[in-house]
Amino acid sequence: MKTVAPVAPLSQIPAYLQTVADYEIEAQKHLSDMVWQYLQGGAMDEVSVRDNLDQFQQIHLLPQMLKDLTQGHTRCKILGQEYPHPIFLAPIGHQQQFHPEAEAATALAAEVLGSNIVLSTFSNTDMRQLKQDNPYKWFQLYWQGDREKSLALVKLAEQQNFKALVITVDSPHTGIRDRERRVFFHLPEDMQHPHTPAHIPLPELHEGDHPVFNGLMKIAPTWEDIAWMVQHTSLPVILKGIVNPQDARLAIQHGVQGLIVSNHGGRVLDSCIPPLTALQLIKKAVPADFPLLYDGGIRRGSDVFKAIALGASAVFIGRPYIYGLATAGALGVAHVIKILKEEFEITMALMGTATLNDINSDFIFQKR
């Protein structure tokens, strides 16, 4: 099969790019097939990837009319800090694959649009390059195999004025990604990762050791490590990848101050419960004011509304902003955020909700 060379990123936004779906089609033109399969793919049969998108189709909106919305706004408050709107950027590593300016371009777009960005441990851009006084930035930690290495990164994030620590807990082992294997996915050898090796060193295996349980799982974090980190950082700790209500309760017991309900975009454990369903289960298990953030399958402003109606304090987008990055760098990321923000604002107005606090389950009807 003939391979088509990727097209260079655009320097301006053409009129035909109006939706996230438009950007998805466009982005493929600007990436190699190997990188495209990495971006789009998930674990095993990709049931969870599809479920994350399909779950929103099972929810109808139930608007209320004739409300006075003249005082409307999209501001939200999380962990004592106010954000202009609830559309945040999820941590995604290795962004140089998608655009030469990598996370620097993403961070610029996020700053201009007032979107909270979560910088990945596997960033190609040094966290010290992000604007020091930007108040809308969190740092995401992949456990580094031991406490001291992990804490060293967290202390650097504290110094750089990051506002929260997000610890990803749902991928102690890489998911089985058939699509990546078929295209022999690999990162460029010269790709820089200023905060961590691209592959965290494994423990030495001895005769009789199990490669999984005595390998990556041996250096994976436990609840005791989470409690230790909570005690050793000044930042509020948020866990990303919680879907079980029992884990939500344990998180609170161990001092965690917020959760990101996520199944890692369907990239780790296939047929894991859809995060929108998990959100509803967890909402019942935690205090009413406990911050629950939502991640998975957001493609429209109406999806943002549905997630908030079901209990989310804010939502994360992942693949959508990468479509923008691949298409047109910072300009593309900014446009994707703007599209979703405007769709959400208009959905709020048409639903009869002036603020995020007005949005609740009374405004939705679930088919199932």
N, C-alpha and C positions, 0 to 999 in steps of 0.2 A: 504494500500500500504506500502510495506517495505521501511523504510528510510535507505539510504546508508550513512554511516558516512564519513565526509570529509577526504580527504587524506592530510597529512602534507605537508607544502610548500617544494618545491624542493631546493636543495643546489647547483645544477648546471643545466645548460640549455641543455636539450636533443636536438639532431639534428632535431627532427621532428617539433620543434617550429620555423617556418620560417616567419610567417605572423601574423598580428593581429587576423585574423580569426582562426589561429591555437591556439593562446593564449585564445581566447574566449571559444573554446571547452575545453581546458585544465583547465581553471580557474574554471569551474563548478565542477570539481572533488574535488576542495580544499575548497569549501564553502558549508554550509548547504543550504537546499532548500529554507528556509525562506530568508536568506541573498542573495541568487542567484536571487530570484524573486524581491527583493528590488532593486538590481543592474540593472537588465534587464528591469524592468517594467517601465511603463509610466502612463499618465493620461487616464482614461476612456477606450476608445476602442483602444488606442495606435496608432491612425492614424498618429500623429506627429512623433512618434518614427520611424515608417516605412518611412514616408516622408523624414525625415532627411537623411536616408540612400539612398532611391530611387532617390532623386534629383540629385545625382552625376551621375547616369546612363543616365540622359537626356542630358548630356554634352559630346561632342566628342572633342578630342584634334586635333589641326590643326598645326602640326610641320612645322618649316622652316629649310631648309638644308644648309650645306656648310658654316656655320658661324665659325668664329674664337672664340673659347671658352676658350683659354688658361689662361685668366685672371678671370675665373669664380669663384664665391664664393656664400655663402648663407646668408651673413650678412644682417641685417636689422636695421634701426634706428627708434625708437619710443620714442616720448617725449624727444628727445635729447640724448637718451642712445642707444648705439649699442649692439645688441645681435648677437651671433654666427650663429643662425638659427631661423626660424620663427615658430618652433613647441613648443608651450607653454603648461603647465599643468593646466587645469581648476581646480577651487576650488571644492573639494568634501569633505564633512564632514564625521565624524564617521568612519575613515579609519581603526580603530582597528577591525572592523567587518571582514575586509578582510585579515589582517595580524597583528600579535602581535606588530610589530614595527611601525605600522600605518604611520603617516605622516613623521616621522623621516626617515623611509626607502625611502619614495617617495622623500623627500628633498635631501637625499644623492645621489640618482640616478640622479635627476635633476641637481645637482651641477656638477657631474662627466661629464654629457653629455652637459653641457652648456645650459640647458633648463630653461626658466623662469617659476617659480612656483608661483601659487597663493594659499596662505594658507587660508583655510576656517575659519570663525568664529567658526564653530562647529568642529574644529580640536580636536582630542584627545591628540595632542602633543602641549605643550606650545610653543608659538612663540619664547620665549627666548631660547629654545633649538636648534633652527635653527642657522646655522653658521652666526655670526654677520656680517662678511665682505663679504658674498656672495652677489654680485651685482645684481643677477637675482632672485629677490623675491618681490612679491606684496602681500598685505593683502586684503582679501575679507571681507566686512562687511555686515552682516544681521542687519538691523536696530533693535536697542534694545528696542524699545518702547518709548524712549525719547531721546532728544538731548544729555544730559550730559552723560548718560550711553554709548551711541554710541561714543561720543568724547573721553571718557576715553580709550576705546579700540584703537581708532585711534592714540592717543598720545603715547600709549605703542608701537604701530607699528612704529611710527616715531623714538622713542628711539632705537628700534631694527634694524634700518637702512633699513626698507622696502622702496621700491622705488616708489610705487604708491598705491593708495587706490581704490579698486574695490567695488562699492556698488551694490549689487544685488537688482533689483527693480521689477522683474517679478513674484515674489512669495510672495505678502503680505498675501496670504492665501494658505494653502497647497492644491495641486491639489487632485482631487478624484482619488485615485489609487486602482482600483478594485483588481488588482493582489496582492497587499500588504494585503488588507483586507482578501482575501481568505486564506492566509497563517498566519493570525494573526501576522503580522510583528510587532516587538517591539525591542527596543534597550536594551542591558543588563542593569540591575538596577545599577550595580557597575561601569558602563562606565564613565570615567572622561572626563569632558569638561572644561578645565581650563579657558576659556574666557567668557563663557555664560552658563546658564542652557540649557539643551537639549530642553526644551520647555519654550519659553519666557512667563513670567506670563501675563495672560489676564486681561483686566480691569474688575472690578466687574460689573456684569449685574444687572440692576434693573428691576422691573416689567414693562413689555411693551417693554423692549429693544430687539432689533433684535440680535440674537446670532452671525451673521456674520458681519453686518454693524456696530453694536455697540461693537463687540468683537475684532477680529484681525484687522479689517479694521480701527478701531478707533485709533490704535497705529501704523498704517502703515505710512511710510514717504510720504511727499508731495514734490512738486517742491520747496516750501519755505524751507523745511528741507535740500534739496540738496544744495541750494544756501547758506544756513547757514553753512553747513559743508565745502563747498568750501572756505568760508571766514575764517574758524577756523582751517584748517590744512595746513601744508606746503607741503603736498604731492599732486601731480596731481590727480584729481578725475576722475575715469572712471566708467560709468554706464554699468552694465551687464543686458541684457535681453530686450534691445530696439529692436523693429522690425518695428515700425511705423515711416515713414519719418517726420511726424509732431513732434513726440517726439524727434527725432534727432535734429530738429531745436530748440526746447525748451531747450534741454540739452546744446547746445552751448550758448543760451541766458542766461542760469543760471550758466555759468562758467565752465561747464564740459569740460575736455580736451581730452576725448577719449570715444569710445563706444565699447562694446562687443555685437555684433549682435548674439542673441541667443534666442531659445524658451525653454531653460532649459532642453535640451535633451528630449523634449516631455513629461516631468514629471509634468507639472503644468496645462496648458490650452490645452486640446486636440483639434486638427485641427487648431491650431495656424499656421500662415503662415510659410513655411519652411525658415530657416534662410538664405539659399543661395539666395532665391528670395528676402527676405527682404534686404539683403546686396545690391543688385542691385538697389532697390528703394531708399535706404538711401544714397548710393553713389552719386546719382543725386541731393540729397537735402543738402549736406554739402560741405564745401570748399574742393578742390582737395587734399590738404595736411592734412586734418583732419584724425587722426588715427581711423581706423575701424578695429576691430579685430573680427575674425569669430569663432563661436562655434557651432558644431552640425554635427554628422555623419561622421567625418573624420575617415577613416579606411585604406587608402592607401596614399602613397606619391603623387600619381596623383591627389587625392582629395585635398591635400594641394595646388598643382599647380592651380587647377581649382578655388579654393577660392581666391587665390591671383590674378589670372587673372580677377576675377570679382570685385576686389577692396579691398580685405583684406590686411592689413599691416602685419598680422601674424595670426596664427590659434591656437585654443585650442583643446586638446584632453581630454576626460573625461573617459568614460568606458574603452577605450583601455589600459590606463596605470594601471587602477584598475585590469584588467585581469592579467597584469604582476605582480602587487603587490600580488594578491592572489596566483599566481603560484609560485613565487620565491622571494618575498620581493624586496629589492632594486635592486638585480640582474635582476629580471624580468622587473621591471619598466625601468631600463637602457636599456635592450634589446629591449623593445617595442619602446622606443624613437629612438634607433639606427636603427631599421628596417625602421621606417617611414622616418627618416632623409636620409638614403641611397636610399630609393625608390624615395624620392623627388629630391635628387641630380642627380640621373640617369635620372629621368623624365625631369629635367631642361636641361641636356646635350642633350637628344634625341629630345627635343623640339626646340633646337637652342637658348636657353636663358642663358646668362652667369651670370646674376645677377637678383635679385628680381625686380629691376627697369625695366628690359627688359620684364617682364611678364605682359601681358595685354590682353584685350578681342580679339585682333587680332589672338590669339593662340587657341581660342576655337570656337566650332560651337554648338549651342543649337538646339536640335531636335525639341523642341516645339516652 
